[in-house]
């Protein structure tokens, strides 16, 4: 039985596109939540990028009293060590990996594909940075953390792929310390990973939006 593809919304800066950004939202949101951010990006010149914003499946979330909502995985506990449901992470990662493979099949080189994720979406992005079987152009992980994955840049195809983590110092949803610990774990494992923090909570801010645009442009123009 063929696995159902993720629904999504898209924004294309110019057609035909020669690069793709797949951007994963956070818990309870949808692809529509981040789609408007593209209009806020100030690029030196307009790149030909297709932004894909998938919708996570609707499922019950334990910490929210089992309420069904869009989620990339269940959260059964707020403990650092077992916050993310491993099977759910792997299932969503497989769906996102299929989207990447579809873009490649459509003629976009793997190294012209960027994977971005916020909060839960960032967990999937970092998981795929460690487990993808194709080398992509970059990974952007915002206000997020590393799940159960045992990380090793030596074994990962994307060990040298640029990874940018961003986090708010006042984050009250994904604690700042959890994000920093995840960064240090991946840096210690040898990944090409960088960190930047902002005076904000669990959100994005104007300075960060400018930095994201600059990072995307630089990463795709290398």
Residue pairs with C-beta under 8 A, 6 or more apart in sequence:
3 94
3 95
3 98
5 95
5 98
5 99
5 102
6 54
6 55
6 56
6 57
6 95
6 96
6 99
7 31
7 54
7 55
8 31
8 52
8 53
8 54
8 55
8 99
9 31
9 32
9 35
9 52
9 53
9 55
10 50
10 51
10 52
10 53
11 35
11 38
11 39
11 50
11 51
11 53
12 49
12 50
12 51
13 38
13 43
13 46
13 47
13 48
13 49
13 50
13 51
14 46
14 47
14 48
14 49
15 48
16 48
17 48
17 49
17 50
17 108
18 48
18 108
18 112
19 47
19 48
19 49
19 50
19 108
19 112
19 113
19 114
19 137
19 220
20 49
20 50
20 51
20 52
20 103
20 108
20 112
20 113
20 114
21 49
21 50
21 51
21 52
21 113
21 114
21 115
21 116
21 216
22 52
22 54
22 96
22 99
22 100
22 103
22 113
22 114
22 115
22 116
23 31
23 34
23 51
23 52
23 53
23 116
23 117
23 118
23 121
24 54
24 56
24 72
24 96
24 115
24 116
24 117
24 118
24 120
24 121
24 122
24 124
24 125
25 31
25 33
25 34
25 53
25 54
25 55
25 56
25 70
25 118
25 119
25 120
25 121
26 33
26 118
26 119
26 120
26 121
26 143
27 61
27 69
27 70
27 71
27 72
27 75
27 119
27 120
28 61
28 64
28 69
28 70
28 71
29 70
30 55
30 56
30 70
31 52
31 53
31 54
31 55
32 53
33 53
34 53
34 118
35 51
35 53
37 204
37 209
37 212
38 51
40 209
40 213
41 209
41 212
41 213
41 216
42 210
42 213
43 213
43 216
43 217
44 217
47 216
47 217
47 220
47 221
49 216
49 220
50 103
50 108
52 99
52 103
54 95
54 96
54 99
55 70
56 70
56 71
56 72
56 92
56 120
56 121
57 70
57 71
57 92
58 68
58 69
58 70
58 71
59 68
59 69
59 71
59 74
59 88
60 66
60 67
60 68
60 74
61 67
61 68
61 69
61 71
61 74
61 75
62 74
62 75
62 76
62 77
63 75
63 76
63 77
63 78
64 75
71 88
71 120
72 88
72 89
72 92
72 120
72 121
72 123
72 124
73 84
73 85
73 87
73 88
73 89
73 91
73 92
73 120
73 123
73 124
74 85
74 88
75 83
75 84
75 85
76 82
76 85
77 83
80 145
80 178
80 181
82 148
83 145
83 147
84 123
84 145
84 147
84 148
86 147
86 148
89 123
89 124
89 127
89 147
89 148
90 127
92 124
93 124
93 127
93 128
93 131
96 115
96 124
96 128
97 128
97 132
97 133
100 110
100 113
100 115
100 132
100 134
100 136
101 134
103 113
104 110
104 113
104 134
110 134
110 135
110 136
110 137
111 135
111 136
111 137
112 137
112 220
113 136
113 137
114 136
114 137
114 138
114 139
114 140
114 216
114 219
114 220
115 125
115 128
115 129
115 136
115 138
115 139
115 140
116 125
116 139
116 140
116 141
116 142
117 123
117 124
117 125
117 126
117 140
117 141
117 142
117 144
118 142
118 143
118 144
118 204
119 142
119 143
119 144
119 173
119 174
119 202
120 144
121 144
122 141
122 142
122 143
122 144
122 145
123 144
123 145
123 146
123 147
125 139
125 140
125 141
125 144
126 139
126 141
126 144
126 145
126 146
126 147
126 149
126 163
126 182
126 186
127 146
127 147
127 149
128 139
128 158
129 139
129 141
129 156
129 158
129 161
129 163
129 186
129 191
130 149
130 151
130 152
130 156
130 158
131 149
131 156
132 156
132 157
132 158
133 157
134 157
135 157
135 158
135 161
136 158
136 161
137 161
137 162
137 219
137 220
138 161
138 162
138 163
138 164
138 215
138 216
138 219
138 220
139 158
139 161
139 162
139 163
139 164
140 163
140 164
140 166
140 212
140 215
140 216
141 163
141 164
141 165
141 166
142 165
142 166
142 167
142 204
142 208
143 166
143 167
143 168
143 171
143 173
143 174
143 179
143 202
143 203
144 165
144 167
144 174
144 179
144 182
145 174
145 178
145 179
145 181
145 182
146 181
146 182
146 185
146 186
151 185
151 186
151 189
151 191
152 159
152 189
152 190
153 159
153 160
153 186
153 189
153 190
153 191
153 192
154 190
156 191
158 191
159 190
159 191
159 192
160 192
161 191
161 192
162 192
162 194
162 219
163 186
163 191
163 192
163 193
163 194
164 193
164 194
164 196
164 215
165 179
165 182
165 183
165 193
165 194
165 195
165 196
166 195
166 196
166 197
166 198
166 208
166 211
166 212
167 174
167 176
167 179
167 180
167 195
167 196
167 197
167 198
168 176
168 197
168 198
168 199
168 200
168 201
168 202
168 203
168 205
169 176
169 197
169 198
169 199
169 200
170 176
170 199
170 200
170 201
171 179
171 200
171 201
171 202
172 201
172 202
173 201
173 202
174 202
176 197
180 195
183 193
183 195
186 193
187 193
196 208
196 211
198 205
198 207
198 208
199 205
200 208
204 212
